[in-house]
Each structure stands twice: as C-alpha cells, then as structure tokens.
C-alpha cells in the first residue's frame, strides 16, 4: 500500500501547484493551499531580506501546507545551501521545500533530517529513484510541460517507468494537464496526484503579465515550441514556450527590451532572458519568455485559483491509501 499525495503533504486534494518563479507569488500559493491543494511560491534566486519578505508573507497567508520552490542548477550549491538554511530557520513546519531538479545529496539529507516535507521535480527515472530514496515526493515532468524541461520523456512514459521502479513511492505527474480528462490519464499511468503550472498562470492571483495571460488563453498546443533561445540567466536548458518573434528569429541582438521589479528591486531584461514577464514588467512583453505547456488548449480564460483546484478535486485522490503498483 502507498499513501496519496494528499496524505503525504497533509492537503485535502492531491494537486500541486508549480512554483513558477515570478508568476507564482505568495498570493497564488496561499490561494491554492487555502483551497485544499498544495500551493508553492517561486523562490528562484531570492536570498537574504527579499527571501525573508516572501517567507513572511507565505507563512502569514495560510496555515495549510504550502511550499517554496528553489532551482539548484541556477543558484549553485553554496547559494542553495544558504537558501535552504534560511527557509528552515525562518518558516514553520507547514512550509515544505520544492526543488526543480536534483541538488547535492547533502541538501536532501538536511531537509529529511529537519523533518520537512520535500518535493523534487525530475525528468528521468534515475533522478526520481534517487530522490525517492530520501523520502521525497517525486514529480515526473514530461516534455508536454511549459517552462524549462528536465528530460526528454513524455509524462505518462516517465510516470510508468518510475512506478515500475518505485511501486510504493508517492509520484506526481506534470506536463500537459489542463483538464480532468488528462488528469485521469496521468493517474492511470501510475501517478498519485498531479502538478499544474500553465493552468495557474492565467488565474487572478497569478503575477503573470496581462499580455502573457491573454496569450496563453488564446493559444493551442501547436502554438508552443521547444527551444533553448531564452538562455540568459538559465543556460543549458530547453524550454517550452509560446512561439514569438524571438523563437522564430534567434539571431537578433541581445539588447535590453524591458524592465522588471522583483521584491522592490528593478532589473533590466535583455532579449533572450529566461525571466518571465510579470505584472511589474514593462517593455516588449511579446518578445519575452512566455512559458506555456501543451495544456493551453484546454484553458479558455481567467479563473480564481480555488476554481482551478475545484475542477480537478472531484477526480483526484484525497488522503486515502491506494494499492501499490496501481494507478
């Protein structure tokens, strides 16, 4: 027998919200958690006082399980260690840690030793098996997902491969899930719950720029492309985005095309930046990284985050136990 995602994280619904840097602020994360899912704010490169400000808002916004997402390969091991130290020291126990990609084993050991819940998103079976060895909830990200891609396998293929190796582990499917029908497919492949990203980009609580939200709502799956052009700030990763003039013409100069504000600090945004346009971003939004998964065709307009959770709650497992080896 194995526990559901809801049972492991202490939520009402086995639904996780992706901790999308810039888009997923504390308002969205807390709204998802208060609706019964597992919300998650994007910590990205935050540290020191800016990270403290986000952690304070996160802890104050909900007393339900809620996460903070970090990206090991972007910040490096030393800065990640400082971020993890700060989170463990400054947050109550209902704040879980979410990692996009694999960290050093020392990080996994620290979080496990602290008794915090840990979610690790992976793109390969090998990484998923490794993370599960430290008690992590494993998120299997398929290439259907929007944003940066951790592997080359489809969602259900990766879930099935992980379930074969990890019959008793807690597995979450991510990528291309925009409807209850797709969620059922993921569960049938062996997942214990789902993670949604693109569906939450267009919610009222999301900090995505209005142009970004409208573009996602208007898009179909074939409007997305996998490319590596948005590499400034996050090199070496392919990503799924909406096709733009930049993806069609990647030989343009790397000029500054806008500005954005993060926790009160203003930053210039160059063409080909990995930074997502938020409600604080100005400039050529249409040329920026508009991360979007294949689920966009099922997304028709803005909703409250609680309404998105409710759409999937009726078909997702709650805090019951399911039989190992079966979806």
Steps between C-alpha positions, in 0.01 A plus 500: 500500500616855436379842616347759271656841446230650722587260781874571477477879482194538723275659238139431409566442129792324327578807290824697502550844351830555320726754672553718195756772565348845454152372417439306820510750783367450848147611409463214250675244719284578802180504293573149370582371848193661655291329230632158605792450263873541554592854398859597433677835460800543272812580699736493199809710589359675807714509814547719806242772564300447176463130580400582858227729370359224283522240777318730743214553254485127428476399865248774576281425198406145596535249780461214251784319322669741259834484323798705392664394173876522441708424189832331588668535161429873473635612837776243552572289810625775733211738440250214513641401838447855625145505366414167664655613830292816494177320418544240774585770754231752411189296421259280697467130430208529259731657240646226281800522266463445128802452274502530121768252406743306714718660768805355672418213734593718797193716433269201486652372824456837675136537407424141600683543831300817571177307459374725221296371213698498176381507139752443219418545132695276262518415132655152517431172674850494652455839668156405625627180658781695666267766642253240626783344698494809721124485549414767247172532316619452141353716223542343156524784249422403142599697193137613470571748780550871456822660620840339538516130420692255715491204263388361166221257593128546476306540824322166511807312379706651782231435762470136391876454506524644849207297628665181377815583697319657797179306570454658842618856434285811482503615135358816343444549127584835337470621143210559265226467764231760438184295546363228728524264201879547484521464876325162477752388237786593730345310790446198277872508411584459869501850651362572847424864420570777252692827474357792305697796367348653188147476642607722791684753280167647394336517843404829662761448771783431255759773453536428128481809279150558351640454148646164607166388644309599187752323277467174697120516493503551122759230426471143380759229557661550158567865586770378740858410408793336676807722469810612687503867394397644839831413662618820672481426872430131446733349238507141387129417519238452234166656577146491363367847425247667275657570163614864473702715264800409715454124458447547126801729461765406761776707338382836629724714725487444875376853569307600810129482415338573835513538875357296783474536877572213742440555873545875455815482285496606135680291237555548128372219278712414194364327193544122551465532880349204683305745719125472462294821452306582816257772601802717584665456158498769231638500147470254213298236682419324173870414454554361850488139622132402502527155659204286406422128500292287263206540739432851369233378260280407798541842664238749386522792741597636841369322807559525872761254622238335720286432194790324328549279805127424509499392134744218578405418859215270404726257315819521707566280802475645847680374809417133449744217438523342155628158404866496406581440135168632372391846391 
